[in-house]
Amino acid sequence: MAFFKQRPYGVVADPKADFKSIYISAYSTGPLDVDFDFLLKNNKQVCAVFVLNQLLPGKVNLGVDANFKGFFENVEGVNLLSISGAHPAGNVSFQIQKNDPINVGEKVLEIRPEDVLNIGFLFSTGQYHAHRTIAVAGGSVGNPRYIIAKIGAEITSLTKDCDIDNTIQNRFINGNVLSGATVASNGYLNFYNNLLTVIPEGNDYRLFGWLPFVDNKIPSLSKTSFSWLFKNKGYEVNTNLNGEERALVVTGEMEKVFPMDIYPMQLLKACMAGDIEKMEALGIYEVVPEDFGLIDYASTSKIEAQEIIREGIELMIKEVG
């Protein structure tokens, strides 16, 4: 069951629990994330979805790009969900809420597309398939590419031929820049990960950076920098926060980048206060930390929203189960 995660909470699935459906998201919207149609189109493990339907007959949901379904359109035995729009449309939380929201007491399984094929390979050949196709990309990668590796492979084995810019200090991220986890350059891949991002470390600071006309090389959603006037101009992304943590005030900016039917700021405040009843009422069962990646990026308060949600989920597991 290690390939499966369960909702609520996004933790490793309990094999003894009852689940109402399975979700597979083959529509990736995270920055520089993989194209699952390209990644999986030559795989012939046709029994994979059949195996899932033996677990929950007729309840397998497959999220695909509404504008280009690719070979996924011909997959049988699934409820095809046509997804469109920018991030976080590819997140399973978004797809569950728009298709069949989780009610109190219900549980849902999620699994990544490549792991569906790993399970199919196991049942068709009797062999455990521990392959993982990794995209290596980012501003510090001169030669981005797809690489077939083993689950948990060493980072150095993936980056040696990718022309990493070693003249600067880089940050290696297991996943995308919004919700991935920092990993050492000689560390290892995350178990569920299909993306390794390498970007410049944000350890340089602007003199008088608070002045809007000093430097217009950073994106600005709140129009505090004149960079918003140059909408078609590209930006070199690094990890600099461009500010310190500030008061959490009601501005409406979180709702602009959070398309789920949930009040994100109120949920964050309930988690910070440890108010379990309010957390339940505000939708803690429907989200996981990665759903707040855009809020971390866009919020002028600079709070760690994903960390707050993670701590809230840990409290729910401890107190409610």
ABEGO torsion letter per residue (X at the ends): XAABBBOBGGBBBBAABBBABBBBBABBABBGBBBAAAAAAABABAAAAAAAAAABBGABBBBBBAABAEAAAABBGBBBBBBBEBOAAABAAAAAAAABBBBBGBBBBBBBAAAAAAAAAAAAAGBBBABBBBBBBEAABABBBBBBBBBGBBAAAAAAAAGBBAABBBBBBBEBAAABBBBBAABBBBAABABBBBBBBBABBBBGAABAAABAABBBAAGABAAAABAABBBBBBABAGEBBBBBBBAGAAAAABABBBBAAAAAAAAAAGBAAAAAAAGAAABBAAAAAAAAAABAAGBBAAAAAAAAAAAAAAAAX
